[in-house]
């Protein structure tokens, strides 16, 4: 097996094991710890810490530790969060969620940087186009990574399904489900009661073991790439401490980055809605908490398959077509969720919505990372740190207002952010197309860079 592909598979399997645990826990936070809004507060705190981390830590840690050991250290923060859930309270979940948030931005920035460097390095050796190899690697990664949601949620549903916690859903409760839900964030009902503590401990034990395996797999089998990166880029010396620390903000001078701010923010908004609101106000409210895992499996499965598909399609359709598909799919889902009244008799509809949400989310997860890697190739660490910063802000805002806004209002906010996001993205594509029309002499000194900046993903 090719060395580059082997490393892609190692990091992908590591993330699979890690997010099998974290993804399952995140899906259950708002339903499992609904008392006094603890679950959504934990998620909001987590992404708030990730927001702060994104400002400073990723470029600094990657320069100091390299991509591999940044990933290993950050993964350990996720394991700490799993351990905090064994004794769930404000005093355990809030500190461990902060620790996880601090590790999340370096984890994702290091992973994106690793795959981008690995793809470009392999492309040069094999005589291929860098953007195509990078796109392929991200497609492979997200095919494996997104399946973590399948396994994590399947585990939670099988464990909690041993003792169903509810009887028939009262008709009065169904009236307040879906877009009409304005009270469930603070008012537990029969269908949102916690499973037995024994079952919770069983689930947490499985999740913690999965996280520990992820750390060991990455530490033992992932090859460091820091030295090869410096050699390939011909770096003569490392940037100063303060230069590295402020690189995240310096990159914001780029007009394209400012226009793309809403792209990662919307990614945070839409993921937060699915994890915090759809699971609670639609699935748990109308079906019960033991159905959350099964519904999220459908999301993860379609997300995983589409991630691999988009990686192959992008070279033929271009990224504009994929972004259009994602935007139209989410637009249709948002409008339908505003109009639909959840009913246990319409079981298939719950899975249709989560599946379609996965089809669209796969666009944001694969194409956003590739887009940032291509447009800001010379400042990858800072670019991906910016991406995680604004995505984290989207999560913080969405989880922050989750406890006091009606679901219908949240859906209208999603609709507005989606519209503005596509306008900003459209302007960036227009600017890139204008750069194509410039005389070749303008770019004669950097032909390779210009070609990659104009790529269609």
C-alpha positions, 0 to 999 in steps of 0.5 A, a space after each residue: 500500500 502507498 505510504 501516503 494512503 496508509 497514513 490517510 487511513 491511520 488518521 481516518 481510523 483514529 478519528 473514527 474511533 474517537 468520534 464514535 465516542 464523542 459523536 454519540 455523546 454529543 447527540 445525547 447531551 441535550 436529551 440526556 442532561 435536559 435538567 436546567 439546560 445542562 446538556 446544551 450549556 455543556 455544548 455551548 461551553 465546549 464550542 466557546 472554548 473551541 472558539 478561543 482555542 482557534 484564535 491562538 493554539 492551532 498554528 502554535 501547537 502545530 509549529 511546536 509539536 508537528 501535526 502528529 503529536 498535536 493530533 495525539 494530545 488533542 485526542 486525549 482531551 476528548 477522552 477526558 470529556 468521556 470520563 467527565 460524563 461518568 459523574 455528570 454534573 456542572 462541576 465535571 462536565 463544564 471543566 471537561 467540555 472546556 478542555 475538549 474545546 481547547 483541544 478541538 481546534 488544534 485537532 482539526 487544524 492539524 488533521 486538515 494540514 496533514 491531509 493537505 500536505 500529504 496530498 500535495 507531496 504525493 501528487 508531486 511524486 506521482 506527477 498528479 494534480 495536487 488539488 485532485 489528490 487532496 480532494 481524494 484524500 479528504 473524500 476517503 477521510 470523511 467516508 471513514 470519519 462520518 461512519 463514526 456517527 453510525 457506530 456511535 449512535 448504534 451503540 447508544 441505541 442498542 444500549 438504551 433500547 434494552 429498557 425503553 423509558 416511555 409508553 405512548 406519547 400523549 397527544 398534548 405533548 405532540 402538539 408542542 413538538 417540532 417547530 412549535 417547541 418552545 418549552 422542552 429545553 427546560 421541561 423534561 417529559 416522559 419521553 426525555 427521562 434518563 435511562 438507568 445509571 447502569 446503562 449510562 455507565 455501560 455506554 460511557 465505558 464503551 465510549 471511553 475505551 474507543 477514545 483510548 484506542 484512537 489515541 494509541 493507534 495515532 501515536 503508534 502508527 501515524 508518521 510525522 510529517 512536520 520535517 518533510 513539510 518544511 523540506 518541501 516548502 524550503 523553509 529556512 527558519 521557523 517563524 517567531 513565537 508571536 508571528 505564529 501566534 498572530 498568524 490566524 488574525 493576519 490572514 484575515 486581511 485577505 478579502 476572500 477569507 472575510 467573505 468566506 466567514 459565514 461558510 464555516 459559521 453556517 456549518 456550525 449552525 446547521 450541525 448544532 441544530 441537528 445535534 441540539 434541536 432536531 434530536 430533542 424537539 423532533 426525535 426525542 419529543 415524538 419518539 423517545 430518547 432511544 430513537 435518537 441513535 437510530 435517526 442519527 445513524 441515517 444522517 451519518 450513513 448518508 453523510 459518509 457515503 456522500 463524502 466519498 461520492 463528492 470527492 470523486 464528483 468534484 473533479 467533474 462537476 466543480 465545487 459550485 455545483 456541489 455547493 448549490 446542491 448542499 444549499 438547495 437540500 438544506 433550504 428544502 429541509 428547513 422549509 419542510 421542518 417549519 411546516 411538518 408536525 412530528 407524528 410517531 405514525 410517520 416514522 420514516 419521515 424522521 429518517 428522511 429528514 436526517 438523511 437529507 441533512 447528511 446529504 447537504 452536510 457532506 458538502 460543507 464538511 468536504 468542500 469547505 476543507 478543500 476550499 480553504 486548503 486550496 485558496 490559502 495553501 501557503 498559510 494552511 495552519 492559519 487558514 484552518 484555524 480561522 475555519 474552526 474559529 468561525 465554525 465554533 462561533 456558529 456552534 456557540 451562538 446556536 447552542 447559546 440561544 437553544 434554551 430560550 428560542 422556539 424551534 421555528 425561530 431557530 429555523 428562520 435564523 438558519 434560513 437567513 444565515 444560509 442565504 447570506 453564506 451563499 452570497 459571500 461564497 458566490 462573490 469569492 467564486 466571482 473574484 476567482 473567475 476574474 483572476 482567471 481572466 487576467 493576462 498570463 504574464 501577471 502570474 508568470 512567476 507563480 503558475 502552479 499557485 494560480 492554477 490551484 487558486 482557480 481550481 474547481 472542487 
